[in-house]
Amino acid sequence: MTVRKWHTSRATESFATLRTVINDLTLEEVIAALTLESQSLRRASIINRLISRASRLKELEYTRQLKEKYRAETHPR
């Protein structure tokens, strides 16, 4: 998937702008923003929020995968 640079740069502008775009970011964009922000070693609050969002997105992805796998096996169409 493509990383939208505008969203990634907005995510690392400030904590306030991060809050406005964080729910629109894909996992790849969150990781890209996390990489950018961690290289600057500036704002732990932004890094922590990005880590939380990445964790949540991975959790949702894993849950979806499990549901697809096990619901497909238990409920044939």
N, CA, C and O atoms as a GROMACS GRO file, in nm:
protein
  308
    1MET      N    1   0.084  -0.118   0.000
    1MET     CA    2   0.000   0.000   0.000
    1MET      C    3   0.088   0.124   0.000
    1MET      O    4   0.200   0.122   0.053
    2THR      N    5   0.040   0.230  -0.057
    2THR     CA    6   0.113   0.355  -0.068
    2THR      C    7   0.097   0.437   0.060
    2THR      O    8  -0.011   0.443   0.119
    3VAL      N    9   0.205   0.500   0.100
    3VAL     CA   10   0.202   0.589   0.215
    3VAL      C   11   0.172   0.730   0.166
    3VAL      O   12   0.243   0.783   0.080
    4ARG      N   13   0.066   0.788   0.219
    4ARG     CA   14   0.030   0.924   0.182
    4ARG      C   15   0.116   1.020   0.262
    4ARG      O   16   0.102   1.033   0.383
    5LYS      N   17   0.206   1.088   0.191
    5LYS     CA   18   0.305   1.173   0.257
    5LYS      C   19   0.241   1.288   0.335
    5LYS      O   20   0.290   1.325   0.442
    6TRP      N   21   0.134   1.345   0.283
    6TRP     CA   22   0.069   1.456   0.352
    6TRP      C   23   0.021   1.410   0.489
    6TRP      O   24   0.041   1.480   0.589
    7HIS      N   25  -0.044   1.294   0.495
    7HIS     CA   26  -0.095   1.243   0.622
    7HIS      C   27   0.020   1.213   0.719
    7HIS      O   28   0.011   1.241   0.838
    8THR      N   29   0.126   1.156   0.666
    8THR     CA   30   0.240   1.123   0.750
    8THR      C   31   0.306   1.248   0.806
    8THR      O   32   0.342   1.252   0.923
    9SER      N   33   0.321   1.350   0.723
    9SER     CA   34   0.383   1.473   0.772
    9SER      C   35   0.292   1.544   0.872
    9SER      O   36   0.340   1.603   0.968
   10ARG      N   37   0.162   1.540   0.849
   10ARG     CA   38   0.067   1.600   0.945
   10ARG      C   39   0.074   1.528   1.079
   10ARG      O   40   0.064   1.591   1.185
   11ALA      N   41   0.092   1.397   1.075
   11ALA     CA   42   0.098   1.319   1.198
   11ALA      C   43   0.217   1.356   1.285
   11ALA      O   44   0.212   1.341   1.407
   12THR      N   45   0.324   1.405   1.223
   12THR     CA   46   0.444   1.438   1.300
   12THR      C   47   0.461   1.588   1.322
   12THR      O   48   0.561   1.630   1.380
   13GLU      N   49   0.366   1.668   1.278
   13GLU     CA   50   0.373   1.814   1.299
   13GLU      C   51   0.364   1.851   1.447
   13GLU      O   52   0.452   1.919   1.500
   14SER      N   53   0.260   1.805   1.510
   14SER     CA   54   0.239   1.833   1.652
   14SER      C   55   0.140   1.729   1.705
   14SER      O   56   0.076   1.657   1.628
   15PHE      N   57   0.129   1.723   1.837
   15PHE     CA   58   0.035   1.628   1.896
   15PHE      C   59  -0.108   1.664   1.856
   15PHE      O   60  -0.190   1.574   1.834
   16ALA      N   61  -0.138   1.792   1.845
   16ALA     CA   62  -0.272   1.836   1.806
   16ALA      C   63  -0.306   1.792   1.664
   16ALA      O   64  -0.417   1.743   1.640
   17THR      N   65  -0.213   1.807   1.571
   17THR     CA   66  -0.242   1.764   1.434
   17THR      C   67  -0.244   1.612   1.424
   17THR      O   68  -0.319   1.556   1.344
   18LEU      N   69  -0.163   1.547   1.504
   18LEU     CA   70  -0.167   1.400   1.506
   18LEU      C   71  -0.308   1.353   1.544
   18LEU      O   72  -0.361   1.261   1.483
   19ARG      N   73  -0.366   1.417   1.644
   19ARG     CA   74  -0.500   1.378   1.687
   19ARG      C   75  -0.604   1.396   1.577
   19ARG      O   76  -0.703   1.322   1.574
   20THR      N   77  -0.583   1.491   1.486
   20THR     CA   78  -0.682   1.514   1.380
   20THR      C   79  -0.672   1.412   1.267
   20THR      O   80  -0.770   1.390   1.195
   21VAL      N   81  -0.556   1.349   1.251
   21VAL     CA   82  -0.539   1.257   1.137
   21VAL      C   83  -0.519   1.111   1.177
   21VAL      O   84  -0.522   1.023   1.091
   22ILE      N   85  -0.498   1.084   1.304
   22ILE     CA   86  -0.455   0.949   1.343
   22ILE      C   87  -0.555   0.841   1.304
   22ILE      O   88  -0.514   0.730   1.268
   23ASN      N   89  -0.683   0.869   1.309
   23ASN     CA   90  -0.782   0.767   1.273
   23ASN      C   91  -0.793   0.745   1.123
   23ASN      O   92  -0.857   0.649   1.079
   24ASP      N   93  -0.732   0.831   1.044
   24ASP     CA   94  -0.733   0.816   0.899
   24ASP      C   95  -0.608   0.745   0.846
   24ASP      O   96  -0.601   0.712   0.728
   25LEU      N   97  -0.511   0.722   0.934
   25LEU     CA   98  -0.384   0.664   0.890
   25LEU      C   99  -0.394   0.512   0.877
   25LEU      O  100  -0.460   0.445   0.957
   26THR      N  101  -0.328   0.460   0.775
   26THR     CA  102  -0.315   0.316   0.762
   26THR      C  103  -0.201   0.270   0.852
   26THR      O  104  -0.126   0.352   0.905
   27LEU      N  105  -0.188   0.140   0.870
   27LEU     CA  106  -0.078   0.088   0.950
   27LEU      C  107   0.056   0.130   0.890
   27LEU      O  108   0.148   0.167   0.963
   28GLU      N  109   0.067   0.125   0.758
   28GLU     CA  110   0.191   0.163   0.693
   28GLU      C  111   0.225   0.310   0.718
   28GLU      O  112   0.342   0.345   0.737
   29GLU      N  113   0.124   0.394   0.718
   29GLU     CA  114   0.145   0.536   0.744
   29GLU      C  115   0.184   0.561   0.889
   29GLU      O  116   0.267   0.647   0.918
   30VAL      N  117   0.123   0.488   0.980
   30VAL     CA  118   0.158   0.501   1.122
   30VAL      C  119   0.304   0.461   1.141
   30VAL      O  120   0.378   0.530   1.212
   31ILE      N  121   0.345   0.352   1.081
   31ILE     CA  122   0.483   0.306   1.093
   31ILE      C  123   0.579   0.408   1.031
   31ILE      O  124   0.685   0.436   1.087
   32ALA      N  125   0.542   0.464   0.916
   32ALA     CA  126   0.627   0.566   0.852
   32ALA      C  127   0.640   0.689   0.942
   32ALA      O  128   0.750   0.742   0.959
   33ALA      N  129   0.530   0.734   1.001
   33ALA     CA  130   0.534   0.849   1.091
   33ALA      C  131   0.615   0.815   1.216
   33ALA      O  132   0.690   0.899   1.267
   34LEU      N  133   0.599   0.694   1.265
   34LEU     CA  134   0.675   0.651   1.383
   34LEU      C  135   0.825   0.650   1.353
   34LEU      O  136   0.906   0.690   1.436
   35THR      N  137   0.860   0.604   1.236
   35THR     CA  138   1.002   0.603   1.196
   35THR      C  139   1.056   0.745   1.189
   35THR      O  140   1.165   0.772   1.240
   36LEU      N  141   0.981   0.834   1.125
   36LEU     CA  142   1.025   0.974   1.116
   36LEU      C  143   1.041   1.038   1.253
   36LEU      O  144   1.141   1.103   1.282
   37GLU      N  145   0.942   1.019   1.336
   37GLU     CA  146   0.943   1.083   1.468
   37GLU      C  147   1.052   1.023   1.557
   37GLU      O  148   1.116   1.097   1.632
   38SER      N  149   1.074   0.894   1.551
   38SER     CA  150   1.174   0.832   1.637
   38SER      C  151   1.316   0.872   1.595
   38SER      O  152   1.406   0.872   1.678
   39GLN      N  153   1.336   0.904   1.468
   39GLN     CA  154   1.468   0.949   1.424
   39GLN      C  155   1.504   1.085   1.482
   39GLN      O  156   1.622   1.115   1.503
   40SER      N  157   1.404   1.166   1.510
   40SER     CA  158   1.431   1.298   1.566
   40SER      C  159   1.450   1.293   1.718
   40SER      O  160   1.507   1.385   1.777
   41LEU      N  161   1.403   1.186   1.779
   41LEU     CA  162   1.414   1.169   1.925
   41LEU      C  163   1.364   1.290   2.002
   41LEU      O  164   1.424   1.331   2.102
   42ARG      N  165   1.252   1.347   1.955
   42ARG     CA  166   1.204   1.470   2.017
   42ARG      C  167   1.086   1.448   2.110
   42ARG      O  168   1.095   1.480   2.229
   43ARG      N  169   0.978   1.396   2.059
   43ARG     CA  170   0.853   1.400   2.135
   43ARG      C  171   0.803   1.261   2.169
   43ARG      O  172   0.747   1.190   2.085
   44ALA      N  173   0.825   1.224   2.294
   44ALA     CA  174   0.782   1.092   2.340
   44ALA      C  175   0.630   1.077   2.332
   44ALA      O  176   0.581   0.967   2.308
   45SER      N  177   0.556   1.186   2.351
   45SER     CA  178   0.409   1.177   2.348
   45SER      C  179   0.359   1.134   2.210
   45SER      O  180   0.267   1.054   2.199
   46ILE      N  181   0.420   1.186   2.105
   46ILE     CA  182   0.380   1.148   1.969
   46ILE      C  183   0.422   1.004   1.941
   46ILE      O  184   0.345   0.927   1.884
   47ILE      N  185   0.543   0.967   1.981
   47ILE     CA  186   0.590   0.830   1.960
   47ILE      C  187   0.499   0.732   2.032
   47ILE      O  188   0.461   0.630   1.975
   48ASN      N  189   0.465   0.762   2.156
   48ASN     CA  190   0.378   0.672   2.233
   48ASN      C  191   0.240   0.659   2.170
   48ASN      O  192   0.184   0.549   2.166
   49ARG      N  193   0.185   0.768   2.121
   49ARG     CA  194   0.053   0.764   2.058
   49ARG      C  195   0.057   0.684   1.928
   49ARG      O  196  -0.035   0.608   1.899
   50LEU      N  197   0.163   0.701   1.851
   50LEU     CA  198   0.177   0.625   1.727
   50LEU      C  199   0.194   0.476   1.755
   50LEU      O  200   0.140   0.392   1.683
   51ILE      N  201   0.270   0.443   1.859
   51ILE     CA  202   0.286   0.302   1.897
   51ILE      C  203   0.151   0.243   1.937
   51ILE      O  204   0.118   0.130   1.899
   52SER      N  205   0.073   0.318   2.014
   52SER     CA  206  -0.060   0.270   2.055
   52SER      C  207  -0.149   0.246   1.934
   52SER      O  208  -0.221   0.146   1.928
   53ARG      N  209  -0.145   0.338   1.839
   53ARG     CA  210  -0.228   0.324   1.719
   53ARG      C  211  -0.184   0.206   1.634
   53ARG      O  212  -0.268   0.131   1.584
   54ALA      N  213  -0.053   0.188   1.618
   54ALA     CA  214  -0.002   0.074   1.541
   54ALA      C  215  -0.043  -0.057   1.606
   54ALA      O  216  -0.083  -0.151   1.538
   55SER      N  217  -0.035  -0.063   1.738
   55SER     CA  218  -0.075  -0.184   1.811
   55SER      C  219  -0.223  -0.213   1.790
   55SER      O  220  -0.262  -0.328   1.770
   56ARG      N  221  -0.304  -0.110   1.796
   56ARG     CA  222  -0.449  -0.128   1.779
   56ARG      C  223  -0.483  -0.174   1.638
   56ARG      O  224  -0.567  -0.262   1.619
   57LEU      N  225  -0.415  -0.116   1.538
   57LEU     CA  226  -0.440  -0.156   1.399
   57LEU      C  227  -0.398  -0.301   1.376
   57LEU      O  228  -0.466  -0.375   1.305
   58LYS      N  229  -0.286  -0.342   1.435
   58LYS     CA  230  -0.243  -0.482   1.422
   58LYS      C  231  -0.341  -0.575   1.492
   58LYS      O  232  -0.370  -0.684   1.443
   59GLU      N  233  -0.393  -0.533   1.607
   59GLU     CA  234  -0.491  -0.613   1.678
   59GLU      C  235  -0.617  -0.633   1.593
   59GLU      O  236  -0.669  -0.744   1.583
   60LEU      N  237  -0.664  -0.525   1.533
   60LEU     CA  238  -0.783  -0.535   1.449
   60LEU      C  239  -0.757  -0.624   1.328
   60LEU      O  240  -0.844  -0.704   1.290
   61GLU      N  241  -0.640  -0.612   1.268
   61GLU     CA  242  -0.606  -0.695   1.153
   61GLU      C  243  -0.600  -0.842   1.192
   61GLU      O  244  -0.652  -0.928   1.120
   62TYR      N  245  -0.538  -0.872   1.305
   62TYR     CA  246  -0.526  -1.010   1.349
   62TYR      C  247  -0.663  -1.068   1.385
   62TYR      O  248  -0.691  -1.184   1.353
   63THR      N  249  -0.746  -0.989   1.450
   63THR     CA  250  -0.881  -1.034   1.483
   63THR      C  251  -0.961  -1.066   1.357
   63THR      O  252  -1.030  -1.168   1.350
   64ARG      N  253  -0.950  -0.979   1.256
   64ARG     CA  254  -1.020  -1.003   1.130
   64ARG      C  255  -0.971  -1.132   1.065
   64ARG      O  256  -1.051  -1.211   1.014
   65GLN      N  257  -0.840  -1.155   1.067
   65GLN     CA  258  -0.784  -1.276   1.008
   65GLN      C  259  -0.834  -1.401   1.080
   65GLN      O  260  -0.869  -1.500   1.016
   66LEU      N  261  -0.838  -1.397   1.212
   66LEU     CA  262  -0.887  -1.511   1.289
   66LEU      C  263  -1.034  -1.538   1.261
   66LEU      O  264  -1.075  -1.654   1.246
   67LYS      N  265  -1.114  -1.433   1.254
   67LYS     CA  266  -1.255  -1.451   1.225
   67LYS      C  267  -1.275  -1.511   1.087
   67LYS      O  268  -1.357  -1.601   1.070
   68GLU      N  269  -1.202  -1.463   0.989
   68GLU     CA  270  -1.212  -1.518   0.854
   68GLU      C  271  -1.175  -1.665   0.853
   68GLU      O  272  -1.243  -1.747   0.791
   69LYS      N  273  -1.067  -1.698   0.920
   69LYS     CA  274  -1.019  -1.837   0.919
   69LYS      C  275  -1.115  -1.931   0.991
   69LYS      O  276  -1.153  -2.034   0.937
   70TYR      N  277  -1.154  -1.896   1.112
   70TYR     CA  278  -1.231  -1.989   1.193
   70TYR      C  279  -1.381  -1.984   1.167
   70TYR      O  280  -1.449  -2.084   1.186
   71ARG      N  281  -1.432  -1.874   1.127
   71ARG     CA  282  -1.572  -1.870   1.089
   71ARG      C  283  -1.594  -1.942   0.957
   71ARG      O  284  -1.698  -2.005   0.936
   72ALA      N  285  -1.499  -1.933   0.870
   72ALA     CA  286  -1.508  -2.003   0.740
   72ALA      C  287  -1.508  -2.154   0.762
   72ALA      O  288  -1.577  -2.227   0.691
   73GLU      N  289  -1.430  -2.200   0.859
   73GLU     CA  290  -1.423  -2.344   0.886
   73GLU      C  291  -1.544  -2.396   0.961
   73GLU      O  292  -1.584  -2.510   0.942
   74THR      N  293  -1.604  -2.313   1.048
   74THR     CA  294  -1.716  -2.360   1.129
   74THR      C  295  -1.852  -2.334   1.064
   74THR      O  296  -1.951  -2.399   1.098
   75HIS      N  297  -1.857  -2.239   0.972
   75HIS     CA  298  -1.982  -2.205   0.906
   75HIS      C  299  -1.966  -2.210   0.755
   75HIS      O  300  -1.949  -2.107   0.690
   76PRO      N  301  -1.971  -2.331   0.699
   76PRO     CA  302  -1.957  -2.338   0.551
   76PRO      C  303  -2.071  -2.267   0.482
   76PRO      O  304  -2.184  -2.264   0.531
   77ARG      N  305  -2.040  -2.210   0.367
   77ARG     CA  306  -2.143  -2.138   0.291
   77ARG      C  307  -2.213  -2.228   0.195
   77ARG      O  308  -2.302  -2.183   0.123
   0.00000   0.00000   0.00000
